[in-house]
Amino acid sequence: MTDASRTERPAGRRRPRQSDIARVAGVSQAAVSLILRGTPSGMALAKETRQRVLDAAEELGYVPDPVATRLASARNAMLGLYTFSTTFPTDVAHSYYPILAGVEEEAGAQGQDLILFTGSARAAARADDPAAVRRVRVADGCLFFGRHVPEEPIRRLAEDGFPFVYIGRRDEPGIPYVGADYVSASADVVARLAAAGHRELRYLREHDQAPASDDRQEGVLRGARAAGMDTAGLVARTDGGDLDTLLRRWLDEGVTGVVVEQTDTGAALAGLGAAVDRAGLRCPQDLSLAVLGAATGTRGRAPGGGAAFSGFDVPMREMGRDAVRLLLELIAGAPGGATRRLLPCEPVEGGTVAAPRSAKKNT
């Protein structure tokens, strides 16, 4: 592509067309149509040709007309799967891996192929780069997941009528999603601690803002209020650093139980677990611990290599499966139910919650 061709633009403010892309990329309009629609014939063209077309479309700001696309029957039984995490969760110890497994299972059962997207391809430097996000249009629709979502490219997809479903609850109006009911599950965990006799609890969460974290905190506060606990000072934030001082202060204040959010980083749980180990405490003999979400990796068991954590499991596999079903309903243009769904979390008894040994403050 010459420098001259790169600088050419359609006249005036007219929306760019496939003919403009063909001229800039130096290919036929038929080739542009096949490539942008993601058809088997288009995917069979030379990689260099496809790349020139995609680059030209991005440069010109081309946005396909979703109505025209549907009229052209461009469905090809391919669903996109895009994560805003820095790496794609292919490790079974990764907290997001069950989502991937559920998506793959349901896509296969529905006769759909999957295209896995990351932000490292082409010129995009980040997973949230708008250029990277727009590439999902080669699929019939796309599934997105990750704790943090770039609002602008997602808003553009919604405005253009491109079918997509987010795995995890979102605050933005109009975004279809399948998430977990963290509020109810977190409130139930606090209720179980209260029933065991705990009156002084602390909730540990990470610093970042994400709907999943906000929902867990809301559930903890709701459960504490229902049990008649004082919620002042209940919530503490951490980046996963040294929690020794905080833990000692809690013990001096008579805290007998700690509730911890589990995230894809596991920073809060890992930091607290290390502090409990350094203090020589045992769970639940000295301190009850409850985890809001299944712990993975090195912190899959309580400090000291003990029992499995009490708390709840997030239905990630089923979230992945249900998200595929919802996406196919949206692609067909006739959702069979609500387009914003919350699935219940499964309580886990575990072995890290017991009646407090004493309500007396530690000295």
C-alpha positions in Angstrom: 0.0 0.0 0.0 1.5 3.3 -1.1 1.7 6.4 1.1 -0.6 8.2 -1.4 -3.2 5.5 -1.1 -3.1 5.7 2.7 -4.0 9.4 2.6 -7.0 9.1 0.3 -10.4 9.3 2.0 -14.0 9.3 0.7 -15.2 12.8 -0.2 -17.0 14.8 2.4 -18.5 13.2 5.4 -19.9 10.2 3.5 -19.7 6.9 5.4 -16.9 4.7 3.9 -18.0 1.8 1.7 -16.5 -1.5 0.8 -15.5 0.0 -2.6 -13.4 2.6 -0.7 -11.6 -0.2 1.2 -11.1 -2.1 -2.1 -9.5 0.9 -3.7 -7.1 1.6 -0.7 -6.2 -2.1 -0.3 -5.8 -2.7 -4.0 -8.1 -5.6 -4.2 -11.6 -6.3 -5.7 -14.7 -5.3 -3.9 -15.8 -8.9 -3.9 -12.7 -9.9 -2.0 -13.4 -7.1 0.6 -16.9 -8.4 1.1 -15.7 -12.0 1.6 -13.0 -11.0 4.1 -15.1 -8.6 6.2 -18.0 -11.1 6.4 -15.5 -13.8 7.6 -16.7 -16.4 5.0 -14.7 -19.6 4.4 -13.8 -18.2 0.9 -12.5 -15.0 2.5 -10.5 -16.8 5.2 -8.9 -18.9 2.4 -7.4 -15.8 0.7 -3.7 -15.0 1.3 -3.0 -13.7 4.8 -1.3 -10.6 3.4 -4.4 -9.8 1.4 -6.7 -10.2 4.3 -4.4 -8.1 6.5 -4.4 -5.2 3.9 -8.2 -5.3 3.8 -8.5 -5.2 7.6 -5.9 -2.4 7.9 -7.7 -0.4 5.2 -11.1 -0.9 6.9 -9.6 0.2 10.3 -7.9 3.2 8.7 -11.1 4.4 7.0 -13.2 3.8 10.0 -15.5 1.4 8.2 -18.4 0.0 10.2 -20.5 -2.8 8.5 -24.2 -2.2 8.4 -25.7 -4.9 10.7 -29.0 -4.9 8.8 -27.3 -5.4 5.5 -25.2 -8.2 7.0 -28.2 -10.0 8.3 -30.0 -9.6 4.9 -26.9 -11.1 3.2 -27.2 -14.2 5.5 -23.6 -13.9 6.5 -23.8 -16.2 9.4 -21.1 -18.8 9.4 -21.6 -20.7 12.6 -18.6 -18.9 14.3 -18.7 -17.3 17.7 -16.0 -15.0 19.0 -14.6 -15.3 22.6 -12.7 -12.3 23.8 -11.1 -11.6 27.2 -9.9 -8.3 28.6 -7.4 -10.2 30.8 -3.7 -9.8 29.9 -3.5 -13.5 29.1 -6.0 -15.9 27.8 -7.1 -18.4 30.6 -5.8 -21.7 29.2 -4.4 -22.9 32.5 -6.7 -25.1 34.5 -5.6 -23.4 37.7 -6.8 -20.0 36.3 -10.0 -18.8 37.9 -11.5 -18.0 34.5 -10.6 -21.4 33.0 -14.1 -23.0 33.8 -15.7 -20.2 31.7 -13.7 -21.2 28.7 -14.5 -24.9 29.3 -18.2 -24.1 29.5 -18.2 -22.0 26.4 -16.4 -24.7 24.4 -18.8 -27.4 25.6 -21.9 -25.5 24.7 -20.6 -24.2 21.4 -19.7 -27.7 20.4 -23.2 -28.9 21.4 -24.8 -26.2 19.3 -22.6 -26.9 16.3 -20.7 -23.6 16.5 -17.0 -23.0 16.0 -15.1 -20.6 18.3 -12.6 -17.8 17.4 -10.4 -16.8 20.3 -9.4 -13.1 20.3 -6.7 -11.5 22.2 -5.4 -7.9 22.2 -1.9 -9.0 21.1 -2.7 -9.5 17.4 -2.1 -7.0 14.7 -1.1 -3.5 15.8 -3.2 -3.5 19.0 -1.0 -3.1 22.1 -3.7 -3.9 24.7 -6.7 -6.2 24.9 -8.9 -3.1 25.3 -7.6 -1.4 22.2 -10.7 -0.4 20.0 -9.0 -1.8 16.9 -8.6 -5.2 18.6 -12.2 -5.2 19.8 -13.6 -4.3 16.4 -12.0 -7.4 14.9 -14.7 -9.6 16.5 -17.0 -8.6 13.7 -15.7 -11.5 11.6 -17.8 -13.7 13.9 -21.6 -13.9 14.0 -21.5 -12.6 17.6 -19.0 -12.5 20.5 -18.7 -13.3 24.1 -16.6 -11.0 26.3 -15.3 -11.5 29.8 -12.7 -9.9 32.2 -13.0 -7.7 35.3 -12.5 -4.4 33.4 -14.2 -3.5 30.2 -13.4 -0.5 27.9 -16.7 1.3 27.5 -16.2 3.0 24.1 -15.7 0.0 21.8 -18.4 -2.0 23.6 -20.8 1.0 23.2 -20.0 1.1 19.5 -20.8 -2.6 19.1 -24.1 -2.1 20.9 -25.0 0.9 18.7 -24.3 -1.0 15.5 -26.5 -3.9 16.6 -23.6 -6.4 16.7 -24.8 -9.4 18.9 -22.6 -9.9 22.0 -23.0 -11.1 25.5 -20.8 -10.2 28.5 -20.0 -13.0 31.0 -20.3 -11.3 34.3 -22.7 -8.6 35.5 -22.3 -5.1 34.0 -23.6 -1.7 35.1 -23.9 -0.2 31.7 -27.5 -0.1 30.5 -28.5 -2.4 27.7 -25.5 -4.7 27.7 -26.7 -8.4 27.7 -24.9 -10.5 30.3 -24.8 -13.8 32.2 -23.4 -13.3 35.7 -23.4 -14.7 39.2 -25.6 -13.6 42.1 -22.8 -12.5 44.3 -25.0 -10.4 46.5 -27.2 -13.2 47.8 -24.3 -15.7 48.0 -22.2 -13.2 50.0 -25.0 -12.4 52.4 -25.5 -16.1 53.0 -21.9 -16.6 53.9 -22.1 -13.8 56.6 -25.4 -15.4 57.8 -23.6 -18.7 58.3 -20.8 -17.0 60.2 -23.3 -15.2 62.4 -25.2 -18.5 63.1 -21.9 -20.0 64.2 -21.6 -17.2 66.8 -19.3 -14.6 65.2 -20.1 -11.0 66.0 -16.9 -9.3 65.0 -16.1 -9.8 61.3 -13.9 -8.0 58.7 -14.3 -8.1 54.9 -11.1 -7.9 52.8 -11.3 -6.8 49.2 -8.9 -5.5 46.6 -8.6 -1.8 45.6 -9.9 -2.0 42.1 -13.5 -1.2 41.1 -15.4 -4.0 39.4 -19.1 -5.0 39.5 -18.2 -8.4 40.9 -16.3 -6.8 43.8 -19.0 -4.3 44.4 -21.7 -7.0 44.5 -19.7 -9.1 47.0 -19.3 -6.1 49.3 -23.0 -5.2 49.0 -23.8 -8.8 50.0 -21.5 -8.8 53.0 -22.9 -5.5 54.2 -26.4 -6.8 53.7 -25.7 -10.0 55.7 -24.0 -8.1 58.5 -26.9 -5.7 58.8 -29.4 -8.5 58.9 -27.4 -10.2 61.7 -27.4 -6.9 63.7 -23.7 -6.4 63.3 -22.0 -3.0 63.3 -20.8 -2.3 59.7 -18.5 0.6 60.6 -15.0 -0.5 59.8 -16.2 -3.8 58.4 -14.6 -3.3 54.9 -10.8 -3.1 54.4 -9.0 -2.9 51.1 -5.6 -4.3 50.2 -3.3 -4.7 47.2 -2.1 -8.0 48.5 0.9 -6.5 50.3 2.0 -7.1 53.9 -1.2 -7.6 56.0 0.6 -8.5 59.3 -0.1 -5.2 61.0 -3.8 -5.2 59.9 -4.3 -8.8 61.1 -2.8 -8.0 64.5 -5.0 -5.0 64.9 -8.1 -7.1 64.0 -7.2 -9.7 66.6 -6.7 -7.0 69.2 -10.2 -5.7 68.3 -11.7 -9.1 69.0 -12.3 -10.1 65.3 -13.0 -13.8 65.1 -13.7 -14.2 61.4 -12.6 -12.7 58.1 -14.4 -12.9 54.7 -12.2 -12.5 51.6 -13.2 -11.8 48.0 -11.6 -14.1 45.4 -10.6 -12.5 42.1 -8.6 -13.5 39.1 -5.5 -12.2 40.8 -6.2 -13.8 44.2 -4.2 -10.9 45.8 -6.3 -10.4 48.8 -6.5 -14.1 49.7 -2.8 -14.7 49.1 -1.8 -11.8 51.2 -4.1 -12.7 54.1 -3.1 -16.4 53.9 0.6 -15.4 54.2 -0.1 -13.1 57.1 -2.0 -15.9 58.9 0.9 -18.3 58.3 3.5 -15.8 59.7 1.3 -15.2 62.8 1.2 -19.0 63.4 -2.6 -19.0 63.5 -4.8 -22.0 62.6 -8.1 -21.9 60.7 -10.7 -22.2 62.0 -9.3 -22.9 65.5 -7.9 -19.4 65.9 -9.6 -17.5 63.1 -12.5 -18.4 60.8 -12.0 -17.7 57.1 -14.6 -17.6 54.4 -13.8 -17.0 50.7 -16.3 -15.5 48.3 -15.5 -17.6 45.3 -13.5 -20.8 44.7 -9.8 -20.3 45.6 -7.3 -21.6 43.0 -3.6 -22.1 42.7 -1.4 -22.1 45.8 -4.2 -20.8 48.0 -6.7 -23.5 47.1 -6.4 -24.7 50.7 -6.4 -22.9 54.1 -3.2 -21.6 55.6 -1.0 -24.4 56.8 -2.2 -26.7 54.0 -5.4 -27.4 55.9 -9.0 -27.8 55.0 -10.8 -26.5 51.9 -12.1 -22.9 52.3 -15.7 -22.3 53.4 -17.7 -20.0 51.2 -19.3 -20.5 47.8 -18.4 -21.6 44.3 -19.1 -19.4 41.3 -21.0 -21.2 38.6 -18.4 -20.2 35.9 -18.9 -23.3 33.7 -22.6 -22.8 33.6 -22.2 -19.1 33.0 -20.1 -19.9 30.0 -22.7 -22.4 28.7 -25.6 -20.1 29.3 -23.8 -17.1 27.7 -23.5 -19.2 24.5 -27.2 -20.0 24.5 -28.1 -16.3 25.1 -25.7 -15.2 22.3 -27.3 -17.6 19.8 -30.7 -16.3 20.8 -29.6 -12.7 20.1 -28.0 -13.7 16.7 -31.3 -15.3 15.8 -33.1 -12.1 16.7 -35.4 -13.7 19.2 -34.2 -14.0 22.8 -36.0 -16.8 24.6 -35.9 -15.0 28.0 -34.2 -12.2 29.9 -31.0 -10.9 28.3 -29.5 -10.1 31.7 -29.2 -13.1 33.9 -27.8 -13.9 37.3 -27.1 -17.5 38.2 -27.1 -18.7 41.9 -23.8 -19.6 43.5 -23.3 -23.0 45.2 -22.6 -22.9 49.0 -19.4 -24.7 50.1 -19.3 -26.0 53.6 -15.5 -26.3 53.7 -13.6 -26.5 56.9 -12.5 -23.0 57.8 -15.6 -21.7 59.6 -16.3 -22.8 63.2 -17.7 -21.3 66.4 -15.3 -18.7 67.8 -13.1 -20.0 70.6 -13.5 -16.9 72.7 -15.0 -13.5 72.3 -12.3 -12.0 74.5 -9.8 -9.7 72.9 -6.4 -11.1 72.2 -3.5 -9.6 74.1 
